[in-house]
Each structure stands twice: as C-alpha cells, then as structure tokens.
Amino acid sequence: MEKEQVSFNEVINNIQGSLSKKKFYKADLEKLTGATLYKGQCMYVLNYVDQIVSFQKGVKEMLGYSEQEYTFDFVLNNYHPDDINVAQRVLSAALLYNVENKINRKDTLLKLCYRLRKKNGDYIKVLRTSTTLEINTEGNLVSNISTLTDISFLNMGNKVVWDFDSIGLNKAKFRKYITKSFASYFSERQVEIIRLMAQGHSSSDISKILSISKHTVDTHRRVLLQKSNSQNTIELLNFCAHNGVI
C-alpha cells in the first residue's frame, strides 16, 4: 500500500506558525509594477506568512483570472490533475530545504515546467521560475516571486520537469529532500520493478524474480509509464533517477 502524501498546503501550514512570529524585511512591491513582462508572461508574489498573493501582474491578461480569483490557495492547486502530485512534491522539497537550511540567497532559482488551467478551461504548458523575495530576521523564507511563461509552443510533452540551483548549493543534501518527498510516489512493489528494470531485466525475468505473473508485471509497467508521464522505459528510468526514486 502506498503511503499518503502530505499535501503542499500542509507543508506550508507546518512552517507558517514559526514564521509568523518573526519580523521580516519587507520588499517594496510597488517597484515590481514597473517590471517588464513579455506576451505570454505573468508574475506574482506568494507570501507564506500571511498566505496571500501579495502582488500580481499580467495574470488577467495571460490566464484570465481576476485579482480576487487568483488567491494563495488557488495558485497552490492550479495544476493539471496529472501534474499536481509531482509538481507539489518538488515544491515541497524546495520549500523545506529553503526554510530548514535558511537558503535566502536571491540567486536561488527553482525552475518548474508543468500544465496549468486558464480560466477558459484550456491547459497550457508553463515554465515557472521562482526565487526568494523576502526573508525574516532569522534568515527564513517569507515570500518568493515567480514568473510564469507560456511555453506550449515548444511541444515538450506532458512530463513535469524541474531544476533547482543556487551558488554554493549542496546538491547532495537537496537530493535527500527530493528523495524523501518522492518516497511514497510509487508503491514498494512498483519500486522493486523499477529497480529490476534499471538492471536491464525483461518482464519475463522480473516475473520469475518476484514470483508474479508476466501479465502482472506488464500491468505495473503500464501504470508506471502513466504515473511518470513517460513514453518509454528510458523516460521512466530518467524520471525515477531525477526524482530520487532509484
């Protein structure tokens, strides 16, 4: 049985209590009104202390949502149903890493590609780039600023793709956060099959090793491709390696 995933909202609520007691250095959001946006772009600021969208620009033009509709909770959950689980696991890992290690550098950058829903019901592929905007007196993240860019024209497929980087980033340590976040994404049996696939075993080999039918193995393989939005075994194994599953 798969372990239940802690939602991104729960992760935020778990850290919000400690953050709200600290003073923080407020950014001059008025200066952001002059930021340059190109066609197919918008930007917003998520404040994790007050759990609000404290600034937004271009959202109505790009996505169709009014300022009142584009709320904190809406932003956290406006993903394609097939993308939300992976995207929120990546975001949870990045947020916890930032908060627990006080990674408040302005050059810290999270890039995340996923599908989101416009107000008219259409889904578009976007590149979200996020970086720290405000920190509290303890050095913890208070808010970040994100820019969304419509990249549907690139025809990148449906996989959720991410990258996280910063000067001096301890990649091995961050990898542990990713691994922990994805620990429950596949069942124990599915992980067994993935590892055997990574070793080059065929479905027939795996069925003998695990003492299950080849039909059961093939069924697992189809589910694995679907859950990872992969077209083939190579894409599946790359997904698993990138997200710490293997």
C-alpha positions as a Markdown table, in Angstrom:
| # | Residue | x | y | z |
|---|---|---|---|---|
| 1 | Met | 0.0 | 0.0 | 0.0 |
| 2 | Glu | 1.3 | 3.5 | -0.9 |
| 3 | Lys | 1.9 | 6.0 | 1.9 |
| 4 | Glu | -0.3 | 9.0 | 1.9 |
| 5 | Gln | 1.5 | 12.1 | 0.6 |
| 6 | Val | 1.5 | 15.2 | 2.8 |
| 7 | Ser | 0.0 | 18.0 | 0.7 |
| 8 | Phe | 1.9 | 21.1 | -0.2 |
| 9 | Asn | -0.7 | 23.1 | 1.8 |
| 10 | Glu | 0.1 | 21.0 | 4.9 |
| 11 | Val | 3.8 | 21.7 | 4.5 |
| 12 | Ile | 3.1 | 25.4 | 4.3 |
| 13 | Asn | 0.9 | 25.3 | 7.4 |
| 14 | Asn | 3.5 | 23.4 | 9.3 |
| 15 | Ile | 6.1 | 26.1 | 8.8 |
| 16 | Gln | 3.7 | 29.1 | 8.9 |
| 17 | Gly | 3.3 | 29.2 | 12.6 |
| 18 | Ser | 7.0 | 29.7 | 13.3 |
| 19 | Leu | 7.5 | 32.2 | 10.5 |
| 20 | Ser | 4.6 | 34.4 | 11.6 |
| 21 | Lys | 6.2 | 35.2 | 14.9 |
| 22 | Lys | 9.3 | 36.7 | 13.3 |
| 23 | Lys | 9.7 | 40.1 | 11.9 |
| 24 | Phe | 10.8 | 40.3 | 8.3 |
| 25 | Tyr | 12.4 | 42.6 | 5.8 |
| 26 | Lys | 9.5 | 43.9 | 3.6 |
| 27 | Ala | 10.2 | 44.3 | -0.1 |
| 28 | Asp | 8.9 | 47.4 | -1.9 |
| 29 | Leu | 6.3 | 45.7 | -4.0 |
| 30 | Glu | 5.5 | 49.0 | -5.8 |
| 31 | Lys | 8.7 | 48.7 | -7.6 |
| 32 | Leu | 7.5 | 45.5 | -9.2 |
| 33 | Thr | 4.8 | 47.3 | -11.1 |
| 34 | Gly | 7.4 | 48.5 | -13.5 |
| 35 | Ala | 8.8 | 45.1 | -14.2 |
| 36 | Thr | 9.0 | 44.1 | -17.9 |
| 37 | Leu | 6.7 | 41.3 | -19.0 |
| 38 | Tyr | 6.5 | 39.9 | -22.5 |
| 39 | Lys | 3.5 | 38.4 | -24.2 |
| 40 | Gly | 2.6 | 35.1 | -22.6 |
| 41 | Gln | 4.1 | 36.0 | -19.2 |
| 42 | Cys | 2.8 | 37.0 | -15.7 |
| 43 | Met | 4.3 | 37.3 | -12.3 |
| 44 | Tyr | 3.2 | 37.1 | -8.7 |
| 45 | Val | 4.5 | 37.0 | -5.1 |
| 46 | Leu | 3.5 | 34.3 | -2.7 |
| 47 | Asn | 3.7 | 35.4 | 1.0 |
| 48 | Tyr | 3.9 | 32.2 | 3.1 |
| 49 | Val | 3.4 | 34.1 | 6.4 |
| 50 | Asp | 0.1 | 35.7 | 5.6 |
| 51 | Gln | -0.7 | 33.0 | 3.0 |
| 52 | Ile | -1.7 | 35.6 | 0.4 |
| 53 | Val | -0.7 | 36.6 | -3.1 |
| 54 | Ser | 0.8 | 40.0 | -2.1 |
| 55 | Phe | 1.5 | 41.1 | -5.7 |
| 56 | Gln | 0.5 | 40.0 | -9.2 |
| 57 | Lys | 1.0 | 41.4 | -12.7 |
| 58 | Gly | -0.3 | 40.2 | -16.0 |
| 59 | Val | -2.3 | 37.3 | -14.6 |
| 60 | Lys | -5.6 | 38.6 | -16.0 |
| 61 | Glu | -4.0 | 39.1 | -19.5 |
| 62 | Met | -2.3 | 35.7 | -19.6 |
| 63 | Leu | -4.6 | 33.4 | -17.6 |
| 64 | Gly | -7.9 | 35.2 | -17.5 |
| 65 | Tyr | -8.3 | 35.3 | -13.7 |
| 66 | Ser | -9.1 | 38.4 | -11.8 |
| 67 | Glu | -7.1 | 39.6 | -8.8 |
| 68 | Gln | -9.8 | 38.3 | -6.4 |
| 69 | Glu | -9.8 | 34.8 | -8.1 |
| 70 | Tyr | -6.0 | 34.4 | -8.1 |
| 71 | Thr | -5.6 | 33.6 | -4.4 |
| 72 | Phe | -2.9 | 31.9 | -2.4 |
| 73 | Asp | -4.7 | 28.5 | -2.3 |
| 74 | Phe | -5.7 | 28.8 | -5.9 |
| 75 | Val | -2.1 | 29.2 | -7.0 |
| 76 | Leu | -1.0 | 26.3 | -4.9 |
| 77 | Asn | -3.5 | 23.9 | -6.6 |
| 78 | Asn | -4.0 | 25.2 | -10.1 |
| 79 | Tyr | -2.3 | 22.3 | -11.9 |
| 80 | His | -3.3 | 19.7 | -14.4 |
| 81 | Pro | -4.6 | 16.7 | -12.5 |
| 82 | Asp | -1.8 | 14.5 | -13.9 |
| 83 | Asp | 0.9 | 17.1 | -12.9 |
| 84 | Ile | -0.2 | 18.2 | -9.5 |
| 85 | Asn | 1.3 | 15.3 | -7.5 |
| 86 | Val | 4.8 | 15.6 | -9.0 |
| 87 | Ala | 4.8 | 19.4 | -9.0 |
| 88 | Gln | 3.8 | 19.7 | -5.4 |
| 89 | Arg | 6.4 | 17.1 | -4.3 |
| 90 | Val | 9.1 | 19.2 | -6.0 |
| 91 | Leu | 7.8 | 22.4 | -4.5 |
| 92 | Ser | 7.5 | 20.8 | -1.0 |
| 93 | Ala | 11.1 | 19.7 | -1.2 |
| 94 | Ala | 12.4 | 23.0 | -2.3 |
| 95 | Leu | 10.4 | 25.0 | 0.3 |
| 96 | Leu | 11.5 | 22.7 | 3.2 |
| 97 | Tyr | 15.1 | 22.9 | 2.0 |
| 98 | Asn | 15.0 | 26.7 | 1.9 |
| 99 | Val | 13.3 | 27.0 | 5.3 |
| 100 | Glu | 15.3 | 24.4 | 7.2 |
| 101 | Asn | 18.6 | 25.5 | 5.8 |
| 102 | Lys | 17.9 | 29.2 | 5.7 |
| 103 | Ile | 18.7 | 29.4 | 2.0 |
| 104 | Asn | 17.7 | 33.0 | 1.5 |
| 105 | Arg | 20.0 | 33.9 | -1.4 |
| 106 | Lys | 18.3 | 35.9 | -4.1 |
| 107 | Asp | 20.2 | 33.9 | -6.7 |
| 108 | Thr | 18.4 | 30.7 | -5.6 |
| 109 | Leu | 16.3 | 29.7 | -8.6 |
| 110 | Leu | 13.6 | 27.0 | -8.9 |
| 111 | Lys | 12.5 | 26.2 | -12.5 |
| 112 | Leu | 9.4 | 24.1 | -12.9 |
| 113 | Cys | 7.6 | 23.1 | -16.1 |
| 114 | Tyr | 4.0 | 21.9 | -15.8 |
| 115 | Arg | 0.5 | 22.4 | -17.1 |
| 116 | Leu | -1.9 | 24.8 | -15.5 |
| 117 | Arg | -5.5 | 25.7 | -16.2 |
| 118 | Lys | -6.6 | 29.0 | -17.7 |
| 119 | Lys | -10.0 | 30.5 | -16.7 |
| 120 | Asn | -11.5 | 29.4 | -20.1 |
| 121 | Gly | -10.7 | 25.8 | -19.2 |
| 122 | Asp | -7.7 | 25.3 | -21.5 |
| 123 | Tyr | -4.5 | 23.9 | -20.1 |
| 124 | Ile | -1.2 | 25.4 | -21.2 |
| 125 | Lys | 2.4 | 24.3 | -20.5 |
| 126 | Val | 4.3 | 26.9 | -18.5 |
| 127 | Leu | 7.8 | 27.5 | -17.2 |
| 128 | Arg | 7.7 | 28.8 | -13.6 |
| 129 | Thr | 10.8 | 30.5 | -12.3 |
| 130 | Ser | 10.8 | 31.3 | -8.6 |
| 131 | Thr | 13.3 | 33.0 | -6.3 |
| 132 | Thr | 13.4 | 34.4 | -2.8 |
| 133 | Leu | 12.0 | 37.9 | -2.3 |
| 134 | Glu | 11.6 | 38.5 | 1.5 |
| 135 | Ile | 13.2 | 36.8 | 4.5 |
| 136 | Asn | 12.6 | 37.2 | 8.2 |
| 137 | Thr | 15.1 | 38.2 | 10.9 |
| 138 | Glu | 16.0 | 34.6 | 11.4 |
| 139 | Gly | 17.0 | 34.3 | 7.7 |
| 140 | Asn | 14.0 | 32.2 | 6.8 |
| 141 | Leu | 12.0 | 32.5 | 3.6 |
| 142 | Val | 8.9 | 34.7 | 3.9 |
| 143 | Ser | 7.9 | 35.2 | 0.3 |
| 144 | Asn | 9.1 | 34.3 | -3.2 |
| 145 | Ile | 8.5 | 35.9 | -6.6 |
| 146 | Ser | 7.5 | 33.7 | -9.6 |
| 147 | Thr | 7.3 | 34.4 | -13.3 |
| 148 | Leu | 5.1 | 32.2 | -15.5 |
| 149 | Thr | 6.0 | 31.9 | -19.2 |
| 150 | Asp | 3.7 | 30.1 | -21.6 |
| 151 | Ile | 5.9 | 27.5 | -23.4 |
| 152 | Ser | 3.2 | 25.5 | -25.0 |
| 153 | Phe | 4.7 | 26.2 | -28.4 |
| 154 | Leu | 7.8 | 24.1 | -27.5 |
| 155 | Asn | 5.9 | 20.8 | -27.6 |
| 156 | Met | 7.8 | 19.4 | -24.6 |
| 157 | Gly | 5.3 | 16.7 | -23.8 |
| 158 | Asn | 3.4 | 16.3 | -20.6 |
| 159 | Lys | 6.2 | 15.5 | -18.1 |
| 160 | Val | 6.8 | 17.7 | -15.1 |
| 161 | Val | 10.4 | 18.9 | -15.4 |
| 162 | Trp | 12.3 | 20.9 | -12.7 |
| 163 | Asp | 15.7 | 22.2 | -11.8 |
| 164 | Phe | 16.9 | 23.9 | -8.6 |
| 165 | Asp | 20.1 | 25.8 | -8.3 |
| 166 | Ser | 22.0 | 28.3 | -6.3 |
| 167 | Ile | 25.6 | 29.4 | -5.8 |
| 168 | Gly | 27.0 | 27.0 | -3.3 |
| 169 | Leu | 24.0 | 24.7 | -3.4 |
| 170 | Asn | 24.6 | 21.4 | -1.5 |
| 171 | Lys | 23.2 | 19.2 | -4.2 |
| 172 | Ala | 23.6 | 16.0 | -2.3 |
| 173 | Lys | 21.7 | 17.5 | 0.7 |
| 174 | Phe | 19.0 | 18.8 | -1.5 |
| 175 | Arg | 18.7 | 15.4 | -3.3 |
| 176 | Lys | 17.8 | 13.9 | 0.1 |
| 177 | Tyr | 14.8 | 16.3 | 0.3 |
| 178 | Ile | 13.7 | 15.3 | -3.2 |
| 179 | Thr | 14.1 | 11.6 | -2.3 |
| 180 | Lys | 12.1 | 12.0 | 0.9 |
| 181 | Ser | 9.3 | 13.9 | -1.0 |
| 182 | Phe | 9.0 | 11.2 | -3.6 |
| 183 | Ala | 9.4 | 8.2 | -1.2 |
| 184 | Ser | 5.6 | 7.4 | -1.4 |
| 185 | Tyr | 5.1 | 8.2 | -5.1 |
| 186 | Phe | 5.4 | 4.6 | -6.2 |
| 187 | Ser | 4.3 | 1.6 | -4.1 |
| 188 | Glu | 7.0 | -0.8 | -2.7 |
| 189 | Arg | 6.2 | -3.3 | -5.4 |
| 190 | Gln | 6.5 | -0.7 | -8.1 |
| 191 | Val | 9.9 | 0.4 | -6.8 |
| 192 | Glu | 11.0 | -3.2 | -6.9 |
| 193 | Ile | 10.0 | -3.5 | -10.5 |
| 194 | Ile | 11.6 | -0.2 | -11.4 |
| 195 | Arg | 14.9 | -1.2 | -9.9 |
| 196 | Leu | 14.9 | -4.5 | -11.8 |
| 197 | Met | 14.0 | -2.6 | -15.0 |
| 198 | Ala | 17.0 | -0.4 | -14.3 |
| 199 | Gln | 19.2 | -3.5 | -14.1 |
| 200 | Gly | 18.0 | -4.5 | -17.6 |
| 201 | His | 15.6 | -7.2 | -16.7 |
| 202 | Ser | 12.7 | -8.0 | -19.0 |
| 203 | Ser | 9.1 | -8.5 | -17.9 |
| 204 | Ser | 9.7 | -12.3 | -18.0 |
| 205 | Asp | 12.8 | -12.0 | -15.8 |
| 206 | Ile | 11.0 | -9.8 | -13.3 |
| 207 | Ser | 8.0 | -12.2 | -13.1 |
| 208 | Lys | 10.4 | -15.0 | -12.2 |
| 209 | Ile | 12.4 | -13.0 | -9.7 |
| 210 | Leu | 9.3 | -11.7 | -7.9 |
| 211 | Ser | 7.3 | -14.8 | -8.3 |
| 212 | Ile | 4.4 | -13.0 | -10.0 |
| 213 | Ser | 2.8 | -13.4 | -13.5 |
| 214 | Lys | 4.2 | -11.7 | -16.5 |
| 215 | His | 0.8 | -10.1 | -17.0 |
| 216 | Thr | 1.1 | -8.5 | -13.6 |
| 217 | Val | 4.5 | -7.1 | -14.4 |
| 218 | Asp | 3.2 | -5.7 | -17.7 |
| 219 | Thr | 0.3 | -4.1 | -15.9 |
| 220 | His | 2.7 | -2.5 | -13.4 |
| 221 | Arg | 4.9 | -1.2 | -16.2 |
| 222 | Arg | 1.9 | 0.5 | -17.9 |
| 223 | Val | 0.9 | 2.1 | -14.6 |
| 224 | Leu | 4.5 | 3.3 | -14.1 |
| 225 | Leu | 4.6 | 4.9 | -17.5 |
| 226 | Gln | 1.3 | 6.6 | -16.8 |
| 227 | Lys | 2.2 | 7.9 | -13.4 |
| 228 | Ser | 5.5 | 9.4 | -14.7 |
| 229 | Asn | 4.0 | 10.7 | -17.9 |
| 230 | Ser | 6.7 | 8.7 | -19.8 |
| 231 | Gln | 6.5 | 7.3 | -23.3 |
| 232 | Asn | 9.0 | 4.5 | -22.7 |
| 233 | Thr | 11.2 | 2.7 | -20.2 |
| 234 | Ile | 14.2 | 5.1 | -20.7 |
| 235 | Glu | 12.0 | 8.1 | -19.9 |
| 236 | Leu | 10.6 | 6.3 | -16.9 |
| 237 | Leu | 14.0 | 5.5 | -15.5 |
| 238 | Asn | 15.2 | 9.0 | -16.1 |
| 239 | Phe | 12.2 | 10.3 | -14.2 |
| 240 | Cys | 12.9 | 8.0 | -11.3 |
| 241 | Ala | 16.6 | 8.8 | -11.2 |
| 242 | His | 16.0 | 12.6 | -11.3 |
| 243 | Asn | 13.4 | 12.4 | -8.5 |
| 244 | Gly | 15.4 | 10.1 | -6.2 |
| 245 | Val | 13.2 | 7.0 | -6.6 |
| 246 | Ile | 16.3 | 5.0 | -7.7 |
